Amino acid sequence: MTLPFYYQYSGADALKIRRNAEELFRSGKYYCSEAVMSALREAFFPELPGYVISSVSGFRSGWGVRDVHAGL
């Protein structure tokens, strides 16, 4: 049985993904959740269209705890 592409490990480095998300957020290019989604997309699903990043724009102040940025 072959697993779907999204279950296959791409060799992505979690620390590299985190640093990428932090860099995108601190640069002001994206809000927190958008930065995390962009970093995950780049690492795992580069073939997905860019509008998937805007799908999380509603979470711009973070995912979860108030005043704490997602992934940072």
N, C-alpha and C positions, 0 to 999 in steps of 0.2 A: 504494500500500500504506500502511495506517495502522499506526503502531507502537503496541504496547500502552502503557497509561497509564504504566507504570513506566519506560519509556524516554524519555518526553517531558520536556523540560527545564521546570522549574517557575519558573525565575528565582531560585532560592534562592541566597543569598549565603553562601559557605563560612565567612567570618569570623563572620557572625551565628550560624550553626549552632554553630560552635565556642564562641562566647561563651555561647550558651544552654546548651550541654552543661556548660561550666565552672560556670555559675551554679547549675544543678541539682545538680551534684556537691558544690560547696562549701556549698550550703544544707543538705546532709545528707539531702535528700529521696530521692536515689538513689545507688547505688554507681556507680562510674565507667562501666562498660559500659551500665548502665541509663540513665544520663544521656545518653550518646552515642546510644543507640537512640531515646530519647524525642525528642531534638533532631532526629534524622534523620526520624523519623515525622512530627513536626510540620511539617517543611519539605517533605517529599516525599510522604508517604502519610497525610495526616490522617484519611482514611476508614477506616484500619485500626483494629481494636479495641485497647483499652489493654493487653490481655494479651500483646501482642507484646513489650512492654517486659520482662515477667517471663520471657520465653523466654531472655533473656541473663543472668539472675540468677546462673547458674553461673559466669560470668566476672567476678564482683564485684570481684576484686582486679586486674583489667586484662586487656587482650587483648595478649598478646605478652610483652614483656620484664618480668621480675620487678621489682616495686617501681616500675614506671612506669605511670601511669594512661593509659588509652586516650583519645586525643584531647586530652590536656592537656599 
